[in-house]
C-alpha cells in the first residue's frame, strides 16, 4: 500500500469518527469525548486533506454545524450562516493579519470573546421580537422561538423599528449551571450541554428552568441602516439592549491582538461565561464583501482557539481520604491525561451523592475539567464500559478502621485523636502561616511528631523539649532550637487567627475575621447562640451551625483551656483606627504599586471598611492595580466605581 493510500484510509476512518461524534454532539446532546479530543481528530483530518489535496465527499470539514432535528419545524435562513476559520498558532495568526493588511489600507481589527454555547439567530420587526432559529447546517435551522422567548436577556421589544436579523450565542452562565445542578435529578455535564439541551427541548418550561442568557455578536440584516465598522455594530447592539459579552477591543497589529489573547487566556476561568477562544474580525465592513468567503468561512475573520481544559479519561479507582474535621471524601484516580499544560492523575469527587448524580463508575470514561490551576473535577460520565461497576461508599475509616458515621450525604470518622490522617491534617492547619504561623513544622514533621512523640493535641506542641526534638531524625540542635523559638513567638496571636487555627469546619480566614470583629473576645464567641452567629453578614446557616456545634463540644473547650494554660495569649480584637471607610465595601484586583493585597486589606479594615472577594451590586469600589482581571470587567458591567491606590489613600488623609 502506498503512502497516499495509507493516508486516504486514515482519512476515511477519521471522517467516520468525526461524523459519529458530530451526531452525538449536535443531534443527541450526548458527547462522549471532550472538545480537546474532538479537535485532535478534526485537525488531523484537516491536515491530511491539505497534504493529499483530497477531500472525501462526506468530509465534515466541508459542513457548518449539524443536521436539523426532525422534532422541530425547519426554517431556512434568509442570510446564510458561516462557520469560523480557526487558527492554532502565532504563525497562522500572522498570516491572517498580513492578508488583511495587504487587502485593506490602514486595517484595524475587532477582538471579541468566542462564546462556547449554541448559535441562535433572532429576528425583530417593528421593534418586536418575532422569531428565533438555531444554526442547523447554516442554511436550514430549527425554529426555537418559544424556547428563546424564555431567555430574559433576549429583549422582546427594542428601540430600533426596522427589520433586524441578529446572530448570537445562547449561553448558560457558570453560576446558572452550578445553581441548576444543585437541585437537578440528573446534573448537566457542562454549561454548553446545558444550553443545547434547553433550547432543543420541546417544553419551553424546561428552557426557562435553566436560566439562559443570549449574547449578540453579528448583525446579519439591518433594514435602512448601514454600518461602517464592527465597532459601530457592537455599539448598536448595546444601544438596543442586547448583551455583547462585556469585552470588545480594537487593535491594529498581530502583536496587540496576541497580548489581549494571552491576557484573556489567563483570566478566562474567572469569567461567568464559557469561552473557548477569541474572534478577530476585520473592523472595516465595506471591504468584507470583496475579500469574500470560502464555502465554509468568511475570509475576513478568524477564531483563535485556546487549548481545551476539558478532556475524557478512564476512572481507574476511587480512594477515600480523611480530612482534619473527620470528613471522609472520595478522590478519583485517573488514567494519566494531559490537560491545560499538566499531566492529570487525580480529580475531585465530593461525596457519594455527587458520584450517583454524575452517574460515574469504576472503569468508566469520565469528563474532567481543570480551572484556576486547582485539582480537576469529575464532571460526569462520558462512556460506560463492559467492565464498569458501581462505586461503593466505605463503612469503615480507610485510615484507622473506625466505624463511620453518616451525616446527610457525608461520612465522618469520629476517632478524633486516634485517626492519624485527621490528627496530622488538623495539626498542620494549626501551624500554618494564616493560623499560628509556626515555622519549621511541615506536614512531614507533624507525622514524625505523631509517630515518635505521640503528639495528638494542639497544646502538646507547647510541651515539646529540646531533648525530644534532637532525638528525631534530621533534627540537629539548631533546627530544634528554631522550632522552640517559633513556638514561643506564636503564643501571642490575633483573635481572628486563633479562630481560624481551631479548624472549625468551613471557617476560613474571612469568616474568622468577621467573627473576631463581631464578638471581640473568646468568651463572647464561646457563648454566642445560633441566631447571633447566623445574623453576621456572609455567614450562612450551615457555617453558623458548625461554629455553634464546635463550641458546644467538651473536647474542643478542654483543648482551648489547655492552650491558654501553656501561655497562649489572644490579642483582643481592636476597634477600627477610624471610621473613614465605614459602610464601604472594596474588591481588590491586580497588583498595587506600594501595598500587597494583605496590607491593603488590613488598612481598609483598620479604617472601618470591608473587603470582598467578588464584585456584586453591593460593592462600593473596585480597587484596581496593574494586570487587573475579570473583576475589573465585571465592575464596568455593573457600573461599580473603579479607583486606584492613590484614591483610597486620599480617602484616608
N, C-alpha and C positions, 0 to 999 in steps of 0.2 A: 504494500500500500504506500503510495507516495505521500510526501509531507502535506501536500494540498488536500488529498483525500482524508488524511487523519484530521486535519483542521475542519473540514466540512462535516465529518462525523461528530466532532466535538460540538460544532455549531448546532447541528440537529438536536443533540442532547440538551444543549443549553436552551434552545428555543422551547423544547417541551417542558423543561424545568421552570423557566420563567413564566410561560403561559399557565402552568399549573398553579404557581404562586400568585399570579395576577387574578386568577379565578377565586382563589381563597381570600385574597385581599379585597378586590373590588366588588365581587358578587356575593360572597358568603360572609364577609366581615369577620373572617376567622383566619388570620395569618398564622402560619406555622413556622416561619423563620423571621428573623429580625431584619430591619432595614439594612443593616450593615451586610448581612449575609446575602440579601437580595441584590444589593448594589454590586457586590463582588461578582455574582453570576451575570448580572446585566452588563456590566462594563467589560467583562471578559468577552461576551458576545460582541459588544461594540468594537472592541479592539481587533477581534478576529475578522469582523466584516471589513474593517479598514485594511487589514493585512492581505486578505484574499480578494477584495474587490467584489465579493459575492454577498448578496442579501437574499436570504431564503424568503419565499412568498409569504409565509406566515410569521415572519420575524416580528417580535413585539417592539423592536426598536423603531418600527415604522408607524406605530399607533399612538394615539393620545388617549390616556385614561383607560377605562374598562368597558365591558359590554353593558348595554342598557338592561336593567332588570325588567322581567316580564310583569311583575306585580304593579308597576307604576304606569301611568299614562305617559306615552312617549311624546316628546316635544322637540321639534327641530330648532336649533339655534339660529337666530337671524344673523348673528355675526359669529363666524367660526372661531372656536377656541383653540389656541395652540398650547403646546407644552413649552417647557423652558430648557434650552440647551444648558447642560451642566459642565462647568469647568472644575478640574480637580487639582490644579497646580498653579503656582505663581506664573509659570511659563505660558500656560493656556490663557490665563487672565491677561497677561501682557499682549498676547496675540490679539485678543478681543479689543483692547484699548487702541492698539496700533491700527487695526482695521477701521475703527470708528473715527479716529483722529485723521486718518487718510481720507475718509469719505466726507467728513464734516469739519469745516473750518471753525476753530475755537470751540470744539465739542466739550460739553460738560455732561456729567453722569449723575443720575439719582441712585442712591443706595437705600434699600428698604429691607425689612425682615422678609425671609422666606418662611411663611407660615406652614406648619405641618398639621393640616386639618383636611377639610373636604371642600373642594371648589364649588361655589354656588353663584349662579347668575341671577340677579334680581332686576325687575323691570318696574318703572314708575311712569304713570301717565297723569297729566294734570295735577302733579304733586302727590298722587296717591300710589301706594304700593299695589301692584296688580298681579305679579306672579314671581315664582322662583323655580329655578331648574338646576339640576346637577350637571356637571360637565359631561358625563357619559363618555362617548367616544370623540367628543369635540365638535361633532355635527348634530348629534341627537342626544338629548339628555332625558332625565326623568322629572316630571312635574311634581315638585315638593312644596307647592305654595302653602298648603295648610300647615305643614310641619314648620316651615320657616316663619310663618306668622307668629309662632310661639316664642321666637327669639326676641328678647326685649331690646337688644341693640340694633334690630332692623326697624328703622322708623317707618311707621305706616303712613306718615304724611311729611312732606319736605317742602321747603320754600320754593325750589325750582319747579316751574309748571310745565316745562317742555317734556317731550318723551325722553326717557333716560334708561339706558341698559348698563348695568354695572357688573363687574366681576370681583368677587371677594372670596374669603375663606370662612366657612363655618368652623368654629373652634369651641372646644371645651377647655376652659382655663384649668390650670393645675389645682387651684383652690376649689373649683366646682367639682373636679374629678375626685379629689380627696373627700369632699363632703358627701358626694353621691355614694362612694364606696363604703363609707362608714355604716350605711344602713342597707346597702344592696344585698339581696339574697345571693346574687352571683356578681362578684365585683368585676369591673371593667379592667382590661389588661393595661390600657394606657389612654390618655385623653383623645388621641387620634381615633382609636377604635370607638371611643365613647361618642364622638360626634358622628362618625359614619353610621353607627347603629341607630342613633337617634333620628337622623334625617331620613334614613332608609327604613323607617318604621311606619307602618300603616296607621298607627294610633298616635295622633298629634299630642295626646296627653303624656305619652312616654317621652316624646321630644321635649316637652315643657319641663318634665321632671329633671332633665339633665342640665338645665340652666345654661344653655349655649350662648355663644357670642358670635358676632359677624364682623369681620374686618375687611374693608374695601381697599383695593389697590389698583383697579383699572376701570376706565370709562370706555365701554365698547361703542356706545352710541349716545350722542347728546344733541337733541334736536334744537337747531337755531343757535348753537354756540360752538366756537372753535377754541382750542387750547394751543398756546404756543409751546408749552413745556409740560413735563411730568410734574414739576413743582406747581404749576397752575392747576393741574388736575387734582393734586393732593390737597391744595387749599380749597378747591371747590367741594370736594368730598367732606372735608371738615366743616365748612360753612353750612352744609346741608344736613349736618347731624350724624354723619357716618363715622364709626371708629376706623382708624387707619393704623393702629398699632403703636402710636406714640414714638415712632422713630422714622426720621427722614433726613437725609443729608445729601448735599450736592458736592461733588468732587470734580477735579479737573484731570487728575493723573491716577495711574495704577497704584503708585506708592501711597497716595492719600486713601485710596479705596482699601488697600491691604491693611493700613493702620486701623481703619474702622472695623474691618473684618476680624482682625486679631482681637480687638477690644470686645466686640460682641461675642466672639467665641469664648472669651474668658468669663463673661457675665451672663451668658445665656441661661445657665441653670438657675439663676436667681429671678428670671422673668416668670410672670404668671401664665405666659402662653408658651406652647411648644413651638420652637423654630428649629429648622434643620439646615439653615444656611442664610445667605444674603442674596438678594436680587439686585443686579446692577443694570440699569436701563439708560440708553441714550436720552438725555434730558430733553433735547430739542425734538418736537413732534413732527415738524414739516418734512425732514429728510427720511423719516422712517419708511414711508411707502416706497421710496426709490431704493433704499437699502434692501427692503423686501423680506421674504420669508423662505425657509426651506419647506418641505412637505410637512414638517412637524414643528419647527421652531421659528420665532422671529429672529432675524439675524442681528437686530439692534439691542438685544437683551441677553443676559446670561445669568445663571444661578451658580453661586459659589457655595458648594455643599460642605458642611462641617462633617467631621468623622462621626458616624453614628455612635451613640452612647447606650444603645440597647442591643443586646445580642441574645441568642439562644444557646444553651449548652446542656449537658447531661447533669442532672441532680443525682450524685452518686450515693450520698449519705446525709443524715441529719444528726448532729451532735447536740446534746443538751448541756448547758453550762450554767453554773450558779453565780449570781451576782452578789453585790455587797448587801442587798436587802433580803437575800434568801430566794429571790425570784429565779426560777429555773427556765431558761429561754433557749429556743432552738436556733441553730445556725446551719445553713445549707453548705455541704461540701460538694464542690462542683468539679467537673472535668475542666482543667485549666483552659481559659479562653482570653484572647486579647480584647481589651475594652478600654477606650479613651486613654491609650498610651500605657496601660498597665496589664500585667497578667493576673487575672482574677481566679481565685480558687475557693472563695468563701462568700456567702451572701446572707443578708438578714431575712429571717422568718420570725414574726413577732410572737405567735402563740399557736396553740392547736386550732383555734377558731380561724385564725388567719390562714393556716395551712389548708383547712377544709374549704374556706371561701375561695381561695385561689386554685383549688382543685389540683394541687400538685402531689406527685407521688415519688417514692424512691425509684430510681432508674427510669425517670421520665425526662423529656426535654422541656426546659423551662425558659421563659424570658427573664433576663436580668437587666437592670438599669443602674447606672452609676451617676450620681450627681454630687457636685460640690466636693469632689475629692474624698468622699467618705466611703465606707464599706457599701458595696452594692446591695440592692434589694431585689428579692424574687418578686416579679410582677404577676406571674401566672403560668398556666400550662401552655406549652407550645404543641407538644405531641405526647400522647400516652403510648408506651411501647408494650410488646408482648409480655415482658418480664417486669413491668411496673407493678408496684404494690403499695398499699397504704402506709402512711407514716403513723406510728403509734406514739401516744403520749406516755412518758415514763410514770411509773407508780412509786419509784424509789429514787432518792437523790443519786445522781451519777457520780458524785464526789464521795459522800460519806455513807450512803446506803440507807439513810433515814427515810421513813415513810413520808411521802409528800402530801401536802395539804392543798386542796383545790379551793381557789377563790375566784369565782366567775370563770373567765377563760384562762386564768393564770394558775400556775402551780408553784408552791413555795416549800423550801426546806426550812424547818423550824429548829434545826440543830445549830442554834445561834453561835455558840462558842466552840463547837466541835467539828464544824464543817470547814475544812481548810480553805476551799475556794472563796467562800464568802468572808471568812475572817481576814484573809490576805487582801481581798478587794477592799474591805472596809478600812483596814489599817493604811493601805496605800492611798486611799482617798483622804484620810485624816492627815497624812503627811504632805499632801500635795501643795503646790505653790499658792493656790487660791484659799487653802484652809490654814493649817498650822505652819506651813512652809518650812518643813524640817529638811535641811539639806543632807544629802548622802543616804537617804532612806528610799531606795528604789523598790519596785515590786520584788526583784530578785533578793534584795537584802531582807525584806519583810518575810519572805519564805524561809530564809535562814533563821530568823528570829523565831518563827512559828515552829520549825522543826527542831532546832537545837536549844532554844531558850524557853520553850513552852509559852511564848508570848501570845496572849489572847485578847487583852483589853487595851483600849487607848492608853489608860493610865499606867499600864505595865511599862510603856516606853520610858516613863519618867523614873522608873526604879532600876533601869539598866546601870551597870557599873562598868568601869574601865576594864576590870579584871574579866568580866563576862565577855566583853567585846573583843579583846585581844586574843581570846581563846578561839575565836571563829576564823574560818578560812578567809584569807585575803583581808584581814583586819589587822593592820600594823598599828603601832602606838599612836601615830599622828592621825590616822583615819578615825580611830576610836575616840580620840580627844575632840576632833572636829564634830563628830556626831553628838557627843555630850554637850559641847558648847552650843550647837544649834538647837538642841532640845531645851537648854536653859533659856536661850533667847526667845524661843517660841511661846514661853509661858505667859507673856504679855500679848494679848490678842484682841483685835477689834471684835465687837459683838457680832457683826454680820458674818465675819469669817469663822467665828466659833460656831454659829448656827449652821453654816454650810458644812463645816468639818464633821458635824454629827452624822451626816449621811442620811438624813430623812428622805424617804422616797419621793422623788420628783422635785425636790427643793434645790434649785440651782443658785448661782450667785445673786441673780437679780431678786428672786423671791426672798433669799436670806437678807438682802439689804432692805427690802420692803418690811419684813418682819422686825428687823432691828430698829428701823425708823419709827414704826408704829408703837412697839412695846417698850422701847428704850432700855430695858434691863431683863435679865434672865428670869427673875421672879414673876414679872408681869406676863412674859411669854408662856411660862410653865402653867400659869393659872388661867390662861385665856380659853374661852369656850369656842365652840364651832362657829357660832354667829359672829363673834368678834373677828376671827381669822378669815372667815368667808367674806366679811364685809370689806376686806382690803382689796383695792382695785388690782386687777390682773391675777388674783388668786381665786381659782375655781373651787367647786365643791369637793372634787376628788383630792386635790392637794391640801385643802383645808382639813379634810378628814385625816389624811396622812399625818399632818402636823399635830393635831389633837391626839390621835392614837399614840404617836411617839411619846408624848409627854404624860400619857396615862400608863405607860409600860414601866413596871417597877425596875426591871433590869436597866433600862435607859436612865432612869432617875438616879439609881445607885452609881452608875458609871460617871454621870455628871458630878456627883458628890465626890467620887474618887479623884477626878481631875482637879477639882477645886482644892482637895486636901493635899495634893502634891505640889501646889503652888501656882496653878494656872489662874491668872487674873484677867477677867474680862473687862475691857475698857468700855465704860458706859457710853452708849450712843450719844454723840454730841449733836446739839441742835445746829441748824444751818448758821453759817457765819453771817449771812444776810438773807433778806427775803427779796432781793432784787430780781430773782428769776422765779419767784413764787407763781404757781399756776401755769408755767410754761413747760411744754414737752418738746425735747430735742431728739432728733435722729442724726447720728454721726455717720458720715460716709467719706471714703477716700483718705488720703494722707495729709495731715495738717502740718504747717511749716514749723511750728515750735513746740507743740504738745503731742504726746502719744494719746491714743484714744482713752486708755485708762486714766491718764492725768486729766484730760478734758472732762471725762465723765465725773471724776471726783470734784473738779472745780464747779461744774454745773450743780451737782447735788449739795455741795457745801454752801451754795447760794440760793437754795430753796427750789431749784428746778428738778425736772425729771428727765430721764433718758429712756428711749425705747429702741428696740432692735429693728422695728419695721415701721414704714410710713403708712399713715392712715389719715382719715379726715380729722382725727383728734390731735394730729401732730401740729405743733405751733411753728417750729422752724426745722429745716434740714440744714445742718452744719456740714458743708461740703469742702473737701480738700482736693488735692491732686488725684487724678485717676478715679474719681467718684464713679460708681457703677449704676446699677438698676434703681437704687433708692433715689438717685437724683432724677432719673427719668420719671419715676412714679410721682415724685414731688411736683414736677412740672405738670403732669397729667391732672393731679388733684388740686393744683393751684396753691400748694403749700409754699410759703416764702422760703427762699434759699439764702443762707447767709454764710459769711466766711469767718475764719478765726478772729480776724480784726474786729468784725462786727460784734461778736459776743464779748470780746474784751472791752469794747466801748460801753456795752450794757452794764458792765461791772465796775466802770470807773466811778 
